[in-house]
């Protein structure tokens, strides 16, 4: 599906930012696993997921085919995060609390602006959470007011990576919540879900 060309360069750069963010989180999680004795973790992730070159947007993304390259690296980042988390939890399931703290702290340290309503919080969340490509229809908003916005998941862009990693998709959604709650902490807005199909952001 072709993306709308209006504002496309900004969307591409935001997508690249999200790819970098979630790949960097995966790298830090993998390094924690390495420090705890998993000496093969980086080789294992590279072998199963591929890598993302260092460099700025224009250095990494082939501007003659930006959509294809961004789509490829989006999948790589999704897989690297899933594999890093899953490998760490295979070492010790008790590390889930450390992962939750890490994701919440990462969201908080992004120092996002405070927002004054749920719809703005939703847009802010989308600008930081990797969820397919910008042109993918992954969510359908079903209700919105100042305090709360609710949406249905149309497609799950994370399941393939977590299945390949042999991980538990519910772990991803726990960590996504931790990240988003940290991101929106200043706004006193939190993320909720029902059966990982219905989601809502609500002001406390």
C-alpha positions, 0 to 999 in steps of 0.5 A: 500500500502506498503512503500518502505523499503529504508530509511523507518526509516527516513521517518517514523520519519519525518512523526511522526515529522509532526504529532507532528507539526500539532497536536501542532498547533491544540493544540495552536489554541484550547487553544486560543479558550479556552481563548476566552471562549470556555470551552468545546473545548478540550473535544469536539476535544478529543471526535471527533478526539481522541488523540496522546500520549506524548512521542518520536517516539519509545514510541508512535509508535508500532514498530511491526506495524509502518505503521498502527500507523503512518497512524492512528495518521496522521488522528488524527492530520488532524482531530484535526487541522480541528476541532480546526480551525473550532471551533474557526471560529464558535466563530468568523469568524474574527479570520481567520486573527489571524489564518493566522498570527499564521500559517505564524509565525509557518512556519517562526519560524521553521527556515528552511534553505534557498533553491536556487531553486523551486524543493528543496523548494518543497522537503522542503515543503513536509518534513513539511506539513502533506499530507497523508502517505509518500507512498501515491501518492498525487501529480504529478509534471507537470513542474519544472525549477529553479524558479517554480515547478507546480504539480497537486493534485491527491488525497485530504487527508484533505477533510475528516477531514474538512467535519467531522469538518463541516469546509470549506476546502478552509480555510485549503488551505489558512492556508497551504499557510500561513504556507508554505510562512512563511517556505520559506520566507528566500528563497523568494518562495511562494505557489500558487493554482488554484481551489485547484487542481493545485499548484505551488511554485515560486520564487518572 
